[in-house]
């Protein structure tokens, strides 16, 4: 069956050719004349990769910056407001990926939250693996577990959402075009699922060919206490190398507010510091 998947505005990126192999008129936003970008976060930071961004998310992250301003999800168009999304056949997605991966082997499935469309996602992963032995990373918030999907990926990048992501009413007042009155409760009730996190870790630990990472967004030093007390202390099977601390911020200006703080926390607690390389290289635009 050829399922259809709703993709976010940037969809498959950065690419040079379409599903039929025709060269696109608009070149990649990286500024390169060839497909691909560098993975900007996590254990594979710096790895040449191609991204597939699905639309839709089961959470509504709005963070507070140290200066008092807010920082909504950096892929707002893939989570909160998906008006610019579009639908694409799985076969066409796979063909597009194949036409743009002559020198690339790493594919990153991201969102939004990819696991909210289980059947379509599984079909996409199966067909990608049939086409080529791609190394596939899936990025997830860790609230949904599906064994058949995890079976088909190589790296599970899990980003549990801390209390600093909860969209309190004062944040909502600063955010335009927010229509969900119950957004606070909606997000708070779903953001952490310890049984699901443990199931993903257990699956990866059982499979020696599978890796995982727990990537936390940090805004203030107190966040590390929440990470250790409310999440890591309740999980088993992880090592310090699996824990990544990433400064909050969707652009260079926001990142500069807490990069040094997060670097010091990572050093003090023995976890990995996670820079956002793609923002440093290409800025905060879509499709990079």
N, C-alpha and C positions, 0 to 999 in steps of 0.2 A: 504494500500500500504506500502511495506517495502522499504522506501527510503534508500539511501546510503549517508554517510557523510564523508567528508575528514577531518581526524584528524591530528593534529600535531604529531611530533615524539614521545612525551611522551603519547599522546592519552588519555587513562583512567589511572589515577594514584592516589596514589600508590596501586597496586593490587597484590594479591597472586594467584588468580584463573582466568582462562579464561572463555569464554562464555559457555563452556561445563562443567564447574566445575572442570576441571583438574588443579592440582597445577603447577604453572609455575616453570621452572628451575631457572630463575633469580629472586632473591628476591627484594623487594622494595628498592629504593635508600635512603629511610629514615634510613635504617639499622634495621628496625623492621621486625619481622617475621610474621606480620599480616597486613592486608590492612588498608589504611587510613593515613591521616596526619592531622596537625592542620592548620586551616585557619589562614593565617599569616597577613591579612590586614583587616581593617574596623571594622564595628560594631560587627561582629562575630569573631573577633580576638581570637584565642585559641580554637575555636569550632572544634571537630573532624569531618573531612569531607573527601569526595572523589571528585576528580576533573575530568572533561571531557574537554579536550582542543581541540577546532576546529582550523583548519588551514585557513589562509587567512585573510587579513585586508584591509580596505579602507584608512588607514593612513600610514604614514612612519615617525615615531618619531625618532629623533636623538637629544639628549639633550647636552647641554654644562655643564661640571662640573666646580666648582669653581676654580680648578687648571688649567683650560684651555683645558683639554682633553675632548673627547666626550664620551657619553654613549648612544649607540644605544638601541633600544627596548630590554628589558630583555628577551623577547621571540622572538628573531630575526627569529628563525626557524619556528615560527607560523605566521609571518607577512611578512617580507622582502623575505626570502629565504625558500620556502616550499618544497625543493627537497626531504626532508626526510619524508614528510607526507605520509599518506596511507589512503585508503578508507575502510570503515567498514559499514556493514548493521546496520540500526537502531535497529533491533531486537537483533542483537548480542551485540550491545552496552548496551542495556537494560539488557540483560542476564548477561553480565559481571559485570555490576553495582550490580545487584541483588545478584550475587555470592560473592560479596565483601563488602556487607553492613549489615552483620548480627548484628553488634553492632553500625552501623552508620545510621544516618537519614538525614544528610546534604550533598547535592550535589551542586557542584559549576560548572556552565557552563562558560567556559572562552575561550580565543583565543590568538592571533588574535582578530577578531571582529565577534562573533557568529551570529549577526543579518544579515549578508550578505547572509545567506542561510535560508531564512524565512520558506519555506515549510518543508524542512528537519528538521529544528530546532523545528518547531511546532509539527511535528510528534514525534520527540524524547521526547519532554516535555510531550505530551499526554500519550505516552506509559510508561514513568517513573511514572507519576501520577497514571496510571491504575495499575501498579505493586505494588506500595506502596505509602503512603502519605508522600513522601519525602518533606523536606524543601529545596527548590531550589533557589539558588542565580544565577543570570546571570550578568556577567561582560561585560560592554559595554563602548565604548567611547562617547556615547550620540549623535551620528550623525544620527542614524536610529531609527525610531519609528514604532512598529507594535503592535497594540492593542491586537490581539489574542495571541501573544507571552507573552506580559506582564501579561495578564490574568492568565497565567499558572505558574508564578513564585512568590516567596514570598518576595525576596529582590532584588532590582535592584541596582547594584553597578555601578555608572556612573563615568567615569574618563575623564572629558573634558581636552583637550590638550591645554596648554598655548603656548604663542609665544616662550617659551624656548625649545619647542619640534620641532620647524621648522628646517628642514635640510638645512641650508644655504650652499652655495657652498663651503665655507672653511671647513665645516664639512664633506661634501661629498668627498673631496680630501683625508681626513684621513680615509675614510671607504673603504675597499677593496670590490671588486665584486659588486659595485653598478652600474647598467646599465641604470637606468632611468634618462635621461638628464633633464626631466621636473619635477623631484621629489619635488623640492621646491614649485612650483605653485600647484602641485597636492595636497600636504599636506595642504598648507596654505588656499586653497579654501574650504577645507572640515572640518577642525579640530574643529570648533565651529559652532553649529547650535542651536541658542536660541529657535526657535519655537519647535524643537524636544525635547530639554531639558525640556521646559515647559510642553509639552504634556506628557512626562514620569512622571514628578512630579505631574501633575494634576491627572493622572490615579492612581498613588499610594495614593494620598491624598483622592480620592473618595472611594478607597477600604481600609477599616479599617484593613484588614488582610494583607496588602502589605506595605512594607517599602522600602525606598530608601536612598542612600547616595551619596554625591558628593565628590569624592576623587581627590585631586589635588596634582600633583608632584611639589615640591618646590626645586629650586636650589639656589636662592638668595632671600634676604629679599624683593626686589622690586616686586617679583612675587605676593605677597599678594595684592598689589595695583591693579594689573591687574585682579586678581580674583574678587575683590570687585567692581571695576569700570566696567569692560567689561562683567562680567558674573552675579554675584550675584545681582547687582543692577537692572538687566533686568529680573530677575526671581522672582516669588512669590510662597508662599506655603512651603518654607523651613524654618527650625529652625537651630540655631547654632549647635545643636547636630547632624544635618545631614551633616555638613561640616567637612571633614577630610583632614588634611594637612600631606603629606607624604614626607619624604626626598628623593631626587633623589639619585639613586644608585642601581646597580644590584648585588653588592657584598658588603661584610663588609667594604672593604677599601674605596669604593666610598661613602657608606653611612656615614662613619665617617667624611667626609668632611663637611657635613651640618646638621647632626642630631641635634646638639645643637641649631643651628640657627632656624630650623623649630620648635623645641620645644618651643623656646622663642616666636616665632611668634604666635603659637597656644595659648599660655598662654596670651599674650598681647591682642589678638583679640577675645578671647573667643571661639575658635573653637577646634575641637578634634585633638590631635596629633595621627598620624597613624604610628606606628612602623612596620617593616617588620619582624615579628616573625619567619617566616619560614627560612629566611636567617640567623638569629641569631642561630637557632637550627640546621639547616641542610646544611647551605651553599648555594651557588648560582647555584647548578647543576639542571639539568632537573629532572622532575618526583618526586619532593618533595613538 
